[in-house]
């Protein structure tokens, strides 16, 4: 339930932001989707860290052996990599939009100066 509430809250925040804008660009929608994907990957990483699905035989201080459950390091590494990629994709999306906006501003200023 907590996970669903996090996702629902994030989706509602993004929808509210988009509704309050006068015009919504393709970039705004892609950024909202990207933020939601980041949240999903973050939740998957947290789940992988908490999911104790591997048994390990350990020896305690009195010399007794017992099984201990621990999280799979491969699953954690995979989830972490997917999270990093999602953050990187959002960064690249924003970077490209800023470059595009700067180019459009430069062209507009050039057109204004020409006139």
Phi, psi and omega in degrees: 000321181297321179295314179298322179294322177299313181294316180298317179297315179297316180297318180295319177299316180294319178296319179297318178299316181292323180292327183281351179275148178291317177226145182246124179266169177298324178299317180300318179292316179296321179293319177298316177296322180295319178295322178294319178297320177300316179298317179298318179291325177295318178295320178297321178295315178299319178297319180296324180288330182268343183282108181267090187241006178238138178265143177224134179276123182233156178249128181273183185294338178267004177090003179277144177263143176206159179271137177237135177269138179218164181285147178287122181293329177293318179295319179296315180297319179296314180295321178296318179296318178295322177295315180298319179296321179295318177295318180296320178298318178295320178297314180296321178300314180293320179298315179296320179294320178295319178296318179297316179296319179296319178296317179296320177295317177299316179295320179295316178296322178295316177299320179295317180294324179294324181284000000 
